[in-house]
Amino acid sequence: MENMIKKIVDADNEAKTLEQNALKEKEELEKQIEDEAKQIYDKYMSEAEETVRRNNVNEENKARQQLIEIQKKQNSVKIKLQADFDRNSDKWVDEIVSRALAE
């Protein structure tokens, strides 16, 4: 009978040890999974930030180029308007005076 009780106590102790080992292994695996998930997340975020940085640089370059083109067009229009004014200002003044006096 004592032998039977000893076997039951030994089996219980062994089961507790197995349970503790299983829980410890589970915790280690969960920690490992969390670490790997963090590494994957960090890698993804790093790549995403690099992509955003490159896109920002590209968009800024495009915007700068568009600004230069717009400034060139504005300058061209300004030169044309100034030339029209220089060429026609006397004629326009005469026309305005003529119309004002005619009424």
CORTARA-V399919 format. One record per residue. N is the residue number from 0. RES is the residue in three letters. SS is DSSP state (A for helix, B for strand, O for the rest). D_LAST is the distance of its C-alpha to the last C-alpha in Angstrom with 1 decimal. Layout:
N/RES/SS/D_LAST
N/RES/SS/D_LAST
This chain:
0/MET/O/136.0
1/GLU/A/135.0
2/ASN/A/134.1
3/MET/A/131.9
4/ILE/A/130.1
5/LYS/A/129.7
6/LYS/A/128.1
7/ILE/A/125.7
8/VAL/A/124.7
9/ASP/A/124.4
10/ALA/A/122.2
11/ASP/A/120.1
12/ASN/A/119.6
13/GLU/A/118.8
14/ALA/A/116.2
15/LYS/A/114.6
16/THR/A/114.5
17/LEU/A/113.0
18/GLU/A/110.4
19/GLN/A/109.5
20/ASN/A/109.3
21/ALA/A/107.1
22/LEU/A/104.8
23/LYS/A/104.6
24/GLU/A/103.8
25/LYS/A/101.1
26/GLU/A/99.5
27/GLU/A/99.6
28/LEU/A/98.1
29/GLU/A/95.3
30/LYS/A/94.6
31/GLN/A/94.6
32/ILE/A/92.2
33/GLU/A/89.9
34/ASP/A/90.0
35/GLU/A/89.3
36/ALA/A/86.4
37/LYS/A/85.0
38/GLN/A/85.3
39/ILE/A/83.6
40/TYR/A/80.8
41/ASP/A/80.4
42/LYS/A/80.3
43/TYR/A/77.8
44/MET/A/75.5
45/SER/A/75.9
46/GLU/A/74.9
47/ALA/A/72.0
48/GLU/A/70.8
49/GLU/A/71.0
50/THR/A/69.1
51/VAL/A/66.3
52/ARG/A/66.3
53/ARG/A/66.0
54/ASN/A/63.2
55/ASN/A/61.3
56/VAL/A/61.6
57/ASN/A/60.5
58/GLU/A/57.5
59/GLU/A/56.5
60/ASN/A/56.7
61/LYS/A/54.6
62/ALA/A/52.0
63/ARG/A/52.0
64/GLN/A/51.6
65/GLN/A/48.7
66/LEU/A/47.0
67/ILE/A/47.5
68/GLU/A/46.0
69/ILE/A/42.9
70/GLN/A/42.5
71/LYS/A/42.8
72/LYS/A/40.1
73/GLN/A/37.8
74/ASN/A/38.5
75/SER/A/37.8
76/VAL/A/34.4
77/LYS/A/33.6
78/ILE/A/34.5
79/LYS/A/32.4
80/LEU/A/29.3
81/GLN/A/30.0
82/ALA/A/30.4
83/ASP/A/27.1
84/PHE/A/25.4
85/ASP/A/27.3
86/ARG/A/26.6
87/ASN/A/22.8
88/SER/A/21.6
89/ASP/A/20.4
90/LYS/A/18.6
91/TRP/A/16.9
92/VAL/A/15.9
93/ASP/A/14.5
94/GLU/A/12.6
95/ILE/A/11.1
96/VAL/A/10.3
97/SER/A/8.9
98/ARG/A/6.5
99/ALA/A/5.7
100/LEU/A/5.5
101/ALA/A/3.8
102/GLU/O/0.0
